[in-house]
Amino acid sequence: MENNEAKKTYDVSTPEALAHSIVRILDDKLAGDIRLLHVTEKTIIADYFVICTGSSSTQIRALSGEVEYLIGESGLQPGHIEGLPEANWICMDYHSVIVHIFNEENRAAYRLEKLWEDAEEVDIKDSLTAR
């Protein structure tokens, strides 16, 4: 039997393409309030931060797992993943892109968007799935 469903591929060729690919993956898995910050001019640790919210520790782990799996299929593995056991805040380090997946409480407490408010927020509407 032939599988007619086309396999999605994700562009990881540049930091910007990687960041938008991660946004698409998170959106497909129903992550909440996804934000993309361009932080190149503000820090040496990354070019982009992707920030989103998961509704439970189970969803937060699933979001992280999906990003790791699908970006891995494109040949790129995270340098480090932090926070998996508790899954209240998972941080995935792709060197040029850092992914923060929070529960609502920790996102409100850490307020990364406020901390990095002078960074450019990138318009992601073209990366989001129309629902």
Secondary structure, DSSP 4 states (H G I P E B T S, - for coil): ----SPPP----SSHHHHHHHHHHHHHHTT-EEEEEEE-TTT-SS-SEEEEEE-SSHHHHHHHHHHHHHHHHHTT---SEEE-TTT-SEEEEE-SSEEEEEE-HHHHHHH-HHHHTTTSEEPP-GGGSPP-
